[in-house]
Amino acid sequence: MKRLRNLIMFVIFMTSTVSLWGQIDTISTKTLQLKGNIKQVQDYSYSLEPDKEGKKTVDSKKYELIPLTEDWNIERDKTKYSKTNIAYTFDRTGKNMSVTTYFTDRVPFGGMTFKYDKKGKVIGSKTIFTADDGDLVVDKGYFYNEKGQLVKIDENEGGEWLLTTTFKYDDLGNCIEKNKVASLSVLEKDIQEYEEKNLILEKKIRPEYVKEKHYRYNKANKVTHSEELYPDIGVFLRVENEYDKEGYLVKSKFTNEDDQVTICVYKYKKGKLVQSVCTAIDDPDFYMETNLAYASSGGETEVIKTKTETVSKKVFDKNGLLILHRTPDFDRQYKYSFDKFGNWKEVVLYENKVPSKIRTRKIEYY
């Protein structure tokens, strides 16, 4: 279990190393993978309950819609997982004007509205959290330096100061420090150190822990060594990477605090990853093989195997949307309908070929 966790940590590390500057809560239609000049999107999910008097028809059968809370994670790109039970509005230039989240009974849970300056930068936002004893309203002010870099976020409730987040940058524009302060005490401190554009240290300081990530690079600016650790408790994961002459990652060695060593090797075809195989030095039974196949239409298939069985098969269409997910425990298929702009407006989840859930999007355009 720890070994699998270490591999998951590595995947997260490879996909989540971002600048401290990404601190504004707006979202773009590009992130939502929407086409066209979008005015509003409303996204809701339901369970399908067979009911002869139901209002929803799927495959000629009627169903009652039961509000559902869980997210679907149907996008191939994990950084673009979309949320459900949520609504967004945009202006004609694509700026995100508001976000509203909902309980399953469609009662608003909370939301945000945004204010921009003439250059399109967010200068203010209002967040509302709905509760039984009244709404909590938090106002944020965003402040920039002469270079257009975000340097401060102030948060207030009813005119009373809650906290301040500040950002510092080096001469190359890298955000190197983030501090979150409330009542004159530091709640959070994040530090990033760079050599030129290469990130060499990430450090998160919290009241309950300190976490560090260290990186080393080769001449091609590829990460050859990384180490993620919690110094106070002695937990760490070290990763050593090797690359071929084209610059593709071909081997990774993982070592944890118990000196467990896992080796992953990677194969490519026409510049695309087609296989990874992970084995353990101290455990001959551990074996994880991932195979990727790419269709000429743009679709993709991912199959994960152990020594004894196929543990997961996922198929994505040309839009990067999940259309099949099969494991020893379940068989799920996803069927989509699209509008004239190519945006999906409805997806039905079939479990063992039976409709079980539905997600709908109402999209308005300018």
C-alpha contacts under 8 A as a table, 3 or more apart, distances in Angstrom:
res1	aa1	res2	aa2	distance
1	M	4	L	5.16
1	M	5	R	6.15
2	K	5	R	4.91
2	K	6	N	6.16
3	R	6	N	5.06
3	R	7	L	6.52
3	R	260	Q	7.67
3	R	262	T	7.60
4	L	7	L	5.18
4	L	8	I	6.31
5	R	8	I	5.01
5	R	9	M	6.12
6	N	9	M	4.98
6	N	10	F	6.31
6	N	237	L	6.91
6	N	254	F	7.72
6	N	256	N	7.57
7	L	10	F	5.03
7	L	11	V	6.36
7	L	254	F	7.95
8	I	11	V	5.09
8	I	12	I	6.23
9	M	12	I	5.08
9	M	13	F	6.09
10	F	13	F	4.93
10	F	14	M	6.12
10	F	239	V	7.91
11	V	14	M	5.12
11	V	15	T	6.35
12	I	15	T	5.29
12	I	16	S	5.73
13	F	16	S	5.41
13	F	17	T	6.14
14	M	17	T	6.69
15	T	79	T	7.68
18	V	22	G	7.48
19	S	22	G	6.12
19	S	174	N	7.56
19	S	175	C	6.52
20	L	23	Q	6.95
20	L	175	C	5.84
20	L	176	I	7.50
20	L	177	E	7.54
20	L	178	K	6.93
20	L	190	D	7.93
20	L	192	Q	7.92
21	W	150	L	7.15
21	W	167	F	7.69
21	W	175	C	6.11
24	I	122	V	7.88
26	T	96	N	5.90
26	T	114	F	7.82
27	I	31	T	6.67
27	I	32	L	7.73
27	I	96	N	6.13
28	S	31	T	5.22
28	S	32	L	6.51
28	S	94	G	7.06
28	S	95	K	6.99
28	S	96	N	6.38
29	T	32	L	4.89
29	T	33	Q	6.01
29	T	34	L	5.25
29	T	35	K	7.50
29	T	38	I	7.37
29	T	94	G	7.01
30	K	33	Q	4.73
30	K	34	L	5.94
30	K	35	K	7.76
31	T	34	L	7.75
31	T	80	K	5.99
32	L	80	K	6.68
32	L	82	S	6.59
33	Q	80	K	7.95
34	L	38	I	7.78
34	L	343	N	6.03
35	K	38	I	7.62
35	K	341	F	6.23
35	K	342	G	6.93
35	K	343	N	6.43
36	G	341	F	6.49
36	G	365	Y	7.22
37	N	92	R	6.85
37	N	94	G	7.10
37	N	365	Y	5.68
37	N	366	Y	5.78
38	I	41	V	7.62
38	I	89	T	7.91
38	I	90	F	6.45
38	I	91	D	7.91
38	I	92	R	7.60
38	I	94	G	7.11
38	I	363	I	7.30
38	I	364	E	6.19
38	I	365	Y	4.56
38	I	366	Y	6.22
39	K	89	T	5.68
39	K	90	F	5.05
39	K	91	D	6.32
39	K	92	R	7.13
39	K	363	I	7.61
39	K	364	E	5.31
39	K	365	Y	4.86
39	K	366	Y	5.69
40	Q	87	A	7.24
40	Q	88	Y	5.56
40	Q	89	T	4.33
40	Q	90	F	6.21
40	Q	362	K	7.95
40	Q	363	I	5.79
40	Q	364	E	5.05
40	Q	365	Y	6.97
41	V	87	A	5.43
41	V	88	Y	5.21
41	V	89	T	6.55
41	V	361	R	6.61
41	V	362	K	5.70
41	V	363	I	4.61
41	V	364	E	6.47
42	Q	85	N	7.60
42	Q	86	I	6.08
42	Q	87	A	4.32
42	Q	88	Y	6.66
42	Q	361	R	5.43
42	Q	362	K	5.08
42	Q	363	I	6.57
43	D	83	K	7.88
43	D	84	T	5.24
43	D	85	N	5.36
43	D	86	I	5.41
43	D	87	A	6.13
43	D	359	R	7.21
43	D	360	T	5.74
43	D	361	R	4.47
43	D	362	K	6.63
44	Y	67	P	7.94
44	Y	68	L	8.00
44	Y	84	T	5.38
44	Y	85	N	4.38
44	Y	86	I	6.81
44	Y	359	R	5.70
44	Y	360	T	5.48
44	Y	361	R	6.64
45	S	67	P	6.15
45	S	68	L	5.25
45	S	69	T	6.90
45	S	70	E	7.97
45	S	84	T	6.40
45	S	85	N	6.47
45	S	357	K	7.44
45	S	358	I	5.81
45	S	359	R	4.24
45	S	360	T	6.39
46	Y	65	L	5.56
46	Y	66	I	5.04
46	Y	67	P	4.36
46	Y	68	L	4.55
46	Y	69	T	7.93
46	Y	357	K	5.69
46	Y	358	I	5.35
46	Y	359	R	6.29
47	S	65	L	5.88
47	S	66	I	4.93
47	S	67	P	6.33
47	S	68	L	5.96
47	S	356	S	5.95
47	S	357	K	4.31
47	S	358	I	6.33
48	L	63	Y	5.61
48	L	64	E	5.93
48	L	65	L	5.37
48	L	66	I	6.45
48	L	355	P	6.92
48	L	356	S	5.07
48	L	357	K	5.14
48	L	358	I	6.84
49	E	63	Y	5.15
49	E	64	E	4.99
49	E	65	L	6.44
49	E	66	I	7.03
49	E	356	S	7.50
50	P	54	G	7.38
50	P	61	K	7.73
50	P	62	K	6.22
50	P	63	Y	4.43
50	P	64	E	6.26
51	D	54	G	4.90
51	D	62	K	5.72
51	D	63	Y	4.85
51	D	64	E	5.71
52	K	61	K	7.77
52	K	62	K	5.54
52	K	63	Y	7.00
53	E	62	K	6.86
53	E	63	Y	7.55
53	E	64	E	7.64
54	G	57	T	7.64
54	G	62	K	5.12
54	G	63	Y	4.53
54	G	64	E	4.39
54	G	65	L	7.64
55	K	62	K	6.59
55	K	63	Y	6.38
55	K	64	E	6.14
55	K	65	L	7.72
56	K	62	K	5.51
56	K	63	Y	5.16
56	K	64	E	6.38
56	K	65	L	7.10
57	T	60	S	5.83
57	T	61	K	5.29
57	T	62	K	4.43
57	T	63	Y	6.15
58	V	61	K	5.37
58	V	62	K	6.44
58	V	63	Y	7.44
58	V	355	P	7.55
67	P	104	T	5.03
67	P	105	D	6.55
68	L	104	T	5.95
69	T	84	T	7.59
69	T	85	N	7.08
69	T	103	F	7.57
69	T	104	T	5.97
70	E	84	T	7.65
71	D	82	S	7.73
71	D	83	K	5.87
71	D	84	T	5.91
72	W	82	S	7.88
72	W	83	K	7.69
72	W	84	T	7.79
73	N	78	K	7.68
73	N	81	Y	5.37
73	N	82	S	6.77
74	I	81	Y	7.00
74	I	321	L	5.62
74	I	322	L	4.93
75	E	78	K	6.48
75	E	80	K	6.63
75	E	81	Y	5.68
75	E	82	S	7.61
75	E	320	G	5.85
75	E	321	L	4.89
75	E	322	L	6.15
76	R	316	F	6.81
76	R	320	G	5.01
76	R	321	L	5.99
76	R	322	L	6.72
77	D	80	K	5.50
77	D	81	Y	6.98
77	D	320	G	7.30
78	K	81	Y	5.38
83	K	86	I	6.72
84	T	359	R	7.91
85	N	101	T	6.03
85	N	102	Y	5.34
85	N	103	F	7.22
85	N	104	T	7.30
85	N	106	R	7.72
86	I	99	V	7.18
86	I	100	T	5.57
86	I	101	T	4.40
86	I	102	Y	5.98
87	A	99	V	5.70
87	A	100	T	5.10
87	A	101	T	6.51
88	Y	96	N	7.20
88	Y	97	M	7.57
88	Y	98	S	5.67
88	Y	99	V	4.68
88	Y	100	T	6.57
89	T	96	N	6.01
89	T	97	M	5.46
89	T	98	S	5.27
89	T	99	V	6.77
90	F	93	T	7.72
90	F	94	G	5.45
90	F	95	K	5.29
90	F	96	N	4.50
90	F	97	M	5.15
90	F	98	S	7.23
91	D	94	G	5.38
91	D	95	K	5.46
91	D	96	N	6.76
91	D	97	M	6.56
92	R	95	K	7.47
92	R	366	Y	6.97
95	K	120	G	7.82
96	N	99	V	7.86
96	N	114	F	7.25
97	M	113	T	5.67
97	M	114	F	5.22
97	M	115	K	7.33
98	S	111	G	7.22
98	S	112	M	5.39
98	S	113	T	4.23
98	S	114	F	6.17
99	V	111	G	5.27
99	V	112	M	5.11
99	V	113	T	6.54
100	T	108	P	6.78
100	T	109	F	7.61
100	T	110	G	5.91
100	T	111	G	4.07
100	T	112	M	6.47
101	T	108	P	5.82
101	T	109	F	5.50
101	T	110	G	5.41
101	T	111	G	5.85
102	Y	105	D	7.59
102	Y	106	R	5.32
102	Y	107	V	5.53
102	Y	108	P	4.29
102	Y	109	F	4.80
102	Y	110	G	7.01
103	F	106	R	5.30
103	F	107	V	5.42
103	F	108	P	6.16
103	F	109	F	5.68
104	T	107	V	7.34
108	P	111	G	7.64
108	P	130	T	7.12
109	F	129	F	6.21
109	F	130	T	5.26
109	F	131	A	7.77
110	G	127	T	7.24
110	G	128	I	5.13
110	G	129	F	4.31
110	G	130	T	5.54
111	G	127	T	5.63
111	G	128	I	5.30
111	G	129	F	6.80
112	M	125	S	6.60
112	M	126	K	5.41
112	M	127	T	4.40
112	M	128	I	6.41
113	T	125	S	5.43
113	T	126	K	5.31
113	T	127	T	6.78
114	F	122	V	6.74
114	F	123	I	7.82
114	F	124	G	5.85
114	F	125	S	4.36
114	F	126	K	6.69
115	K	122	V	5.74
115	K	123	I	5.79
115	K	124	G	4.93
115	K	125	S	5.98
116	Y	119	K	7.68
116	Y	120	G	5.45
116	Y	121	K	5.24
116	Y	122	V	4.38
116	Y	123	I	5.35
116	Y	124	G	6.93
117	D	120	G	5.37
117	D	121	K	5.52
117	D	122	V	6.55
117	D	123	I	6.33
118	K	121	K	7.51
122	V	125	S	7.73
122	V	142	Y	6.66
123	I	141	G	5.76
123	I	142	Y	4.66
123	I	143	F	6.68
124	G	139	D	7.33
124	G	140	K	5.45
124	G	141	G	4.58
124	G	142	Y	5.83
125	S	139	D	5.84
125	S	140	K	5.12
125	S	141	G	6.76
126	K	137	V	6.91
126	K	138	V	5.77
126	K	139	D	4.57
126	K	140	K	6.31
127	T	137	V	5.65
127	T	138	V	5.07
127	T	139	D	6.36
128	I	135	D	6.46
128	I	136	L	5.65
128	I	137	V	4.59
128	I	138	V	6.50
129	F	135	D	5.58
129	F	136	L	5.04
129	F	137	V	6.51
130	T	134	G	6.50
130	T	135	D	4.64
130	T	136	L	6.56
131	A	134	G	5.24
131	A	135	D	5.65
131	A	136	L	7.57
132	D	135	D	7.97
136	L	157	E	7.73
137	V	157	E	5.98
137	V	158	G	7.24
138	V	155	E	6.50
138	V	156	N	5.59
138	V	157	E	4.79
138	V	158	G	7.47
139	D	155	E	5.61
139	D	156	N	5.21
139	D	157	E	6.27
140	K	153	I	6.50
140	K	154	D	5.43
140	K	155	E	4.52
140	K	156	N	6.49
141	G	153	I	5.54
141	G	154	D	5.13
141	G	155	E	6.67
142	Y	150	L	7.08
142	Y	151	V	7.91
142	Y	152	K	5.99
142	Y	153	I	4.73
142	Y	154	D	6.77
143	F	150	L	5.88
143	F	151	V	5.87
143	F	152	K	5.15
143	F	153	I	6.39
144	Y	147	K	7.61
144	Y	148	G	5.40
144	Y	149	Q	5.16
144	Y	150	L	4.42
144	Y	151	V	5.28
144	Y	152	K	7.00
145	N	148	G	5.37
145	N	149	Q	5.51
145	N	150	L	6.72
145	N	151	V	6.45
146	E	149	Q	7.42
150	L	167	F	6.89
151	V	166	T	5.45
151	V	167	F	4.67
151	V	168	K	6.59
152	K	164	T	7.00
152	K	165	T	5.56
152	K	166	T	4.36
152	K	167	F	6.20
153	I	164	T	5.66
153	I	165	T	5.06
153	I	166	T	6.48
154	D	161	W	7.72
154	D	162	L	7.88
154	D	163	L	6.24
154	D	164	T	4.60
154	D	165	T	6.58
155	E	161	W	6.24
155	E	162	L	5.46
155	E	163	L	5.38
155	E	164	T	6.18
156	N	159	G	5.67
156	N	160	E	5.25
156	N	161	W	4.38
156	N	162	L	5.05
156	N	163	L	7.19
157	E	160	E	5.14
157	E	161	W	6.48
157	E	162	L	6.65
162	L	182	A	6.20
162	L	183	S	7.61
163	L	180	K	6.96
163	L	181	V	5.51
163	L	182	A	4.37
163	L	183	S	7.24
164	T	179	N	8.00
164	T	180	K	5.70
164	T	181	V	5.30
164	T	182	A	6.56
165	T	178	K	6.91
165	T	179	N	5.44
165	T	180	K	4.29
165	T	181	V	6.33
166	T	178	K	5.61
166	T	179	N	5.25
166	T	180	K	6.60
167	F	175	C	6.78
167	F	176	I	7.60
167	F	177	E	5.61
167	F	178	K	4.62
167	F	179	N	6.68
168	K	175	C	5.72
168	K	176	I	5.73
168	K	177	E	5.07
168	K	178	K	6.61
169	Y	172	L	7.75
169	Y	173	G	5.62
169	Y	174	N	5.32
169	Y	175	C	4.31
169	Y	176	I	5.28
169	Y	177	E	7.03
170	D	173	G	5.44
170	D	174	N	5.49
170	D	175	C	6.62
170	D	176	I	6.51
171	D	174	N	7.45
172	L	196	E	7.25
172	L	197	K	7.62
174	N	194	Y	7.53
174	N	197	K	7.44
175	C	178	K	7.83
175	C	192	Q	7.01
176	I	191	I	5.57
176	I	192	Q	4.39
176	I	193	E	5.79
176	I	194	Y	7.68
177	E	189	K	7.42
177	E	190	D	5.61
177	E	191	I	4.42
177	E	192	Q	5.98
178	K	188	E	7.99
178	K	189	K	5.71
178	K	190	D	4.90
178	K	191	I	6.37
179	N	186	V	7.04
179	N	187	L	7.81
179	N	188	E	5.85
179	N	189	K	4.56
179	N	190	D	6.39
180	K	186	V	5.94
180	K	187	L	5.54
180	K	188	E	5.01
180	K	189	K	6.33
181	V	184	L	6.14
181	V	185	S	5.57
181	V	186	V	4.43
181	V	187	L	5.47
181	V	188	E	7.11
182	A	185	S	5.49
182	A	186	V	6.49
182	A	187	L	6.66
186	V	189	K	7.08
187	L	206	R	6.64
187	L	207	P	6.93
188	E	204	K	7.48
188	E	205	I	5.89
188	E	206	R	5.24
188	E	207	P	7.55
189	K	204	K	6.00
189	K	205	I	5.07
189	K	206	R	6.84
190	D	202	E	7.33
190	D	203	K	5.60
190	D	204	K	4.62
190	D	205	I	6.23
191	I	201	L	7.61
191	I	202	E	5.74
191	I	203	K	5.00
191	I	204	K	6.59
192	Q	199	L	7.00
192	Q	200	I	7.53
192	Q	201	L	5.40
192	Q	202	E	4.63
192	Q	203	K	6.46
193	E	199	L	5.96
193	E	200	I	5.63
193	E	201	L	4.99
193	E	202	E	6.77
194	Y	197	K	6.13
194	Y	198	N	5.31
194	Y	199	L	4.43
194	Y	200	I	5.33
194	Y	201	L	7.06
195	E	198	N	5.20
195	E	199	L	6.56
195	E	200	I	6.74
198	N	217	Y	7.82
198	N	221	N	7.12
199	L	202	E	7.66
199	L	215	Y	6.88
200	I	213	K	7.95
200	I	214	H	5.53
200	I	215	Y	4.58
200	I	216	R	6.37
201	L	212	E	7.12
201	L	213	K	5.59
201	L	214	H	4.64
201	L	215	Y	6.31
202	E	212	E	5.60
202	E	213	K	4.97
202	E	214	H	6.60
203	K	210	V	7.31
203	K	211	K	5.70
203	K	212	E	4.42
203	K	213	K	6.43
204	K	210	V	5.72
204	K	211	K	5.10
204	K	212	E	6.41
205	I	209	Y	6.44
205	I	210	V	4.67
205	I	211	K	6.61
206	R	209	Y	5.19
206	R	210	V	5.96
209	Y	230	Y	7.36
209	Y	232	D	7.26
210	V	230	Y	5.91
210	V	231	P	6.82
210	V	232	D	7.03
211	K	228	E	7.42
211	K	229	L	5.88
211	K	230	Y	4.75
211	K	231	P	7.04
212	E	227	E	7.90
212	E	228	E	5.72
212	E	229	L	5.39
212	E	230	Y	6.46
212	E	231	P	7.78
213	K	226	S	6.88
213	K	227	E	5.47
213	K	228	E	4.36
213	K	229	L	6.49
214	H	225	H	7.96
214	H	226	S	5.34
214	H	227	E	5.17
214	H	228	E	6.60
215	Y	223	V	6.53
215	Y	224	T	7.60
215	Y	225	H	5.66
215	Y	226	S	4.42
215	Y	227	E	6.77
216	R	223	V	5.69
216	R	224	T	5.67
216	R	225	H	5.02
216	R	226	S	6.42
217	Y	220	A	7.58
217	Y	221	N	5.23
217	Y	222	K	5.16
217	Y	223	V	4.44
217	Y	224	T	5.12
217	Y	225	H	6.93
218	N	221	N	5.26
218	N	222	K	5.53
218	N	223	V	6.69
218	N	224	T	6.24
219	K	222	K	7.44
220	A	247	G	7.63
222	K	247	G	7.84
223	V	226	S	7.12
223	V	241	N	6.90
224	T	239	V	7.99
224	T	240	E	5.62
224	T	241	N	4.62
224	T	242	E	6.48
225	H	238	R	7.43
225	H	239	V	5.65
225	H	240	E	4.53
225	H	241	N	6.13
226	S	238	R	5.80
226	S	239	V	5.16
226	S	240	E	6.60
227	E	236	F	6.87
227	E	237	L	5.66
227	E	238	R	4.29
227	E	239	V	6.21
228	E	236	F	5.33
228	E	237	L	5.22
228	E	238	R	6.43
229	L	234	G	7.11
229	L	235	V	5.55
229	L	236	F	3.95
229	L	237	L	6.44
230	Y	233	I	5.84
230	Y	234	G	5.86
230	Y	235	V	5.29
230	Y	236	F	6.28
231	P	234	G	5.20
231	P	235	V	6.98
234	G	257	E	7.04
235	V	256	N	7.52
235	V	257	E	5.68
236	F	256	N	5.64
236	F	257	E	5.48
237	L	254	F	6.79
237	L	255	T	5.75
237	L	256	N	4.55
237	L	257	E	6.81
238	R	253	K	7.91
238	R	254	F	5.64
238	R	255	T	5.07
238	R	256	N	6.26
239	V	252	S	6.50
239	V	253	K	5.50
239	V	254	F	4.69
239	V	255	T	6.58
240	E	252	S	5.49
240	E	253	K	5.05
240	E	254	F	6.73
241	N	249	L	6.90
241	N	250	V	7.69
241	N	251	K	5.74
241	N	252	S	4.51
241	N	253	K	6.56
242	E	249	L	5.93
242	E	250	V	5.83
242	E	251	K	5.10
242	E	252	S	6.43
243	Y	246	E	7.71
243	Y	247	G	5.41
243	Y	248	Y	5.21
243	Y	249	L	4.43
243	Y	250	V	5.28
243	Y	251	K	6.98
244	D	247	G	5.30
244	D	248	Y	5.51
244	D	249	L	6.70
244	D	250	V	6.40
245	K	248	Y	7.50
249	L	252	S	7.79
249	L	266	Y	6.83
250	V	265	V	5.47
250	V	266	Y	4.65
250	V	267	K	6.59
251	K	263	I	7.22
251	K	264	C	5.60
251	K	265	V	4.36
251	K	266	Y	6.09
252	S	263	I	5.84
252	S	264	C	5.14
252	S	265	V	6.49
253	K	261	V	6.89
253	K	262	T	5.83
253	K	263	I	4.68
253	K	264	C	6.49
254	F	260	Q	7.87
254	F	261	V	5.50
254	F	262	T	5.01
254	F	263	I	6.34
255	T	258	D	7.91
255	T	259	D	5.73
255	T	260	Q	5.56
255	T	261	V	4.67
255	T	262	T	6.66
256	N	259	D	5.34
256	N	260	Q	5.65
256	N	261	V	7.04
257	E	260	Q	7.44
260	Q	280	A	7.74
260	Q	281	I	7.46
260	Q	282	D	6.79
261	V	280	A	5.95
261	V	281	I	5.61
261	V	282	D	7.02
262	T	278	C	6.72
262	T	279	T	5.69
262	T	280	A	4.38
262	T	281	I	6.16
263	I	278	C	5.43
263	I	279	T	5.39
263	I	280	A	6.20
263	I	281	I	7.51
264	C	276	S	6.49
264	C	277	V	5.37
264	C	278	C	4.09
264	C	279	T	6.51
265	V	276	S	5.51
265	V	277	V	5.42
265	V	278	C	6.57
266	Y	273	L	7.09
266	Y	274	V	7.75
266	Y	275	Q	5.69
266	Y	276	S	4.42
266	Y	277	V	6.71
267	K	273	L	5.92
267	K	274	V	5.79
267	K	275	Q	5.13
267	K	276	S	6.42
268	Y	271	G	5.86
268	Y	272	K	5.18
268	Y	273	L	4.35
268	Y	274	V	5.20
268	Y	275	Q	6.97
269	K	272	K	5.29
269	K	273	L	6.51
269	K	274	V	6.37
273	L	276	S	7.92
273	L	292	L	6.94
274	V	291	N	5.59
274	V	292	L	4.56
274	V	293	A	6.35
275	Q	289	E	7.20
275	Q	290	T	5.48
275	Q	291	N	4.47
275	Q	292	L	6.04
276	S	289	E	5.75
276	S	290	T	5.17
276	S	291	N	6.70
277	V	287	Y	7.30
277	V	288	M	5.76
277	V	289	E	4.40
277	V	290	T	6.43
278	C	286	F	7.98
278	C	287	Y	5.76
278	C	288	M	5.09
278	C	289	E	6.34
279	T	283	D	7.93
279	T	284	P	7.50
279	T	286	F	5.74
279	T	287	Y	4.89
279	T	288	M	6.72
280	A	283	D	5.16
280	A	284	P	6.37
280	A	285	D	7.98
280	A	286	F	5.82
280	A	287	Y	7.27
281	I	284	P	7.03
283	D	286	F	5.67
284	P	287	Y	7.73
285	D	307	K	7.63
286	F	306	T	7.67
286	F	307	K	7.86
287	Y	305	K	7.96
287	Y	306	T	5.27
287	Y	307	K	5.93
288	M	304	I	6.95
288	M	305	K	5.74
288	M	306	T	4.87
288	M	307	K	7.45
289	E	304	I	5.57
289	E	305	K	5.03
289	E	306	T	6.28
290	T	302	E	6.88
290	T	303	V	5.60
290	T	304	I	4.40
290	T	305	K	6.38
291	N	301	T	7.98
291	N	302	E	5.74
291	N	303	V	5.19
291	N	304	I	6.49
292	L	300	E	7.00
292	L	301	T	5.61
292	L	302	E	4.72
292	L	303	V	6.60
293	A	300	E	5.70
293	A	301	T	5.12
293	A	302	E	6.71
294	Y	298	G	6.67
294	Y	299	G	5.93
294	Y	300	E	4.59
294	Y	301	T	6.52
295	A	298	G	5.33
295	A	299	G	4.98
295	A	300	E	5.98
296	S	299	G	7.24
297	S	318	K	6.13
298	G	317	D	6.89
298	G	318	K	4.30
298	G	319	N	7.60
299	G	315	V	7.46
299	G	316	F	5.43
299	G	317	D	4.29
299	G	318	K	4.26
299	G	319	N	7.44
299	G	320	G	6.96
300	E	315	V	5.84
300	E	316	F	5.11
300	E	317	D	6.57
300	E	318	K	7.56
300	E	320	G	7.83
301	T	313	K	7.29
301	T	314	K	5.70
301	T	315	V	4.40
301	T	316	F	6.26
302	E	312	S	7.90
302	E	313	K	5.69
302	E	314	K	5.09
302	E	315	V	6.37
303	V	310	T	7.23
303	V	311	V	7.91
303	V	312	S	5.78
303	V	313	K	4.44
303	V	314	K	6.47
304	I	310	T	5.93
304	I	311	V	5.74
304	I	312	S	5.13
304	I	313	K	6.41
305	K	308	T	7.61
305	K	309	E	5.78
305	K	310	T	4.26
305	K	311	V	5.50
305	K	312	S	7.11
306	T	309	E	5.48
306	T	310	T	6.35
306	T	311	V	6.99
310	T	313	K	7.47
310	T	327	T	7.31
310	T	328	P	7.65
311	V	327	T	5.33
311	V	328	P	6.31
312	S	325	H	7.07
312	S	326	R	5.69
312	S	327	T	4.66
312	S	328	P	7.66
313	K	324	L	7.56
313	K	325	H	5.58
313	K	326	R	5.10
313	K	327	T	6.53
314	K	322	L	7.07
314	K	323	I	7.65
314	K	324	L	5.46
314	K	325	H	4.52
314	K	326	R	6.59
315	V	322	L	5.95
315	V	323	I	5.69
315	V	324	L	5.05
315	V	325	H	6.68
316	F	319	N	7.60
316	F	320	G	5.39
316	F	321	L	5.09
316	F	322	L	4.42
316	F	323	I	5.52
316	F	324	L	7.16
317	D	320	G	5.36
317	D	321	L	5.45
317	D	322	L	6.60
317	D	323	I	6.57
318	K	321	L	7.39
322	L	325	H	7.43
322	L	334	Y	6.74
323	I	333	Q	5.49
323	I	334	Y	4.52
323	I	335	K	6.53
324	L	331	D	7.76
324	L	332	R	5.70
324	L	333	Q	4.43
324	L	334	Y	6.12
325	H	331	D	6.28
325	H	332	R	5.14
325	H	333	Q	6.43
326	R	329	D	7.86
326	R	330	F	5.87
326	R	331	D	4.51
326	R	332	R	5.99
327	T	330	F	5.36
327	T	331	D	6.43
330	F	351	E	7.10
330	F	352	N	7.02
331	D	351	E	5.71
331	D	352	N	5.16
331	D	353	K	7.74
332	R	349	L	6.71
332	R	350	Y	5.51
332	R	351	E	4.66
332	R	352	N	6.29
332	R	353	K	7.41
333	Q	349	L	5.81
333	Q	350	Y	5.04
333	Q	351	E	6.65
333	Q	353	K	7.28
334	Y	347	V	6.35
334	Y	348	V	5.62
334	Y	349	L	4.73
334	Y	350	Y	6.25
335	K	347	V	5.42
335	K	348	V	5.29
335	K	349	L	6.73
335	K	350	Y	7.98
336	Y	344	W	6.36
336	Y	345	K	7.50
336	Y	346	E	5.65
336	Y	347	V	4.38
336	Y	348	V	6.62
337	S	344	W	5.61
337	S	345	K	5.91
337	S	346	E	5.36
337	S	347	V	6.55
338	F	341	F	7.72
338	F	342	G	5.57
338	F	343	N	5.34
338	F	344	W	4.09
338	F	345	K	5.38
338	F	346	E	7.17
339	D	342	G	5.47
339	D	343	N	5.62
339	D	344	W	6.30
339	D	345	K	6.39
340	K	343	N	7.50
344	W	347	V	7.45
344	W	361	R	7.49
345	K	360	T	5.77
345	K	361	R	4.71
345	K	362	K	6.48
345	K	363	I	7.43
346	E	358	I	7.23
346	E	359	R	5.70
346	E	360	T	4.45
346	E	361	R	6.08
347	V	358	I	5.77
347	V	359	R	5.33
347	V	360	T	6.61
348	V	355	P	6.67
348	V	356	S	7.59
348	V	357	K	5.90
348	V	358	I	4.46
348	V	359	R	6.53
349	L	355	P	5.81
349	L	356	S	5.86
349	L	357	K	5.10
349	L	358	I	6.07
350	Y	353	K	5.04
350	Y	354	V	4.87
350	Y	355	P	4.22
350	Y	356	S	5.67
350	Y	357	K	7.24
351	E	354	V	5.22
351	E	355	P	6.35
351	E	356	S	6.27
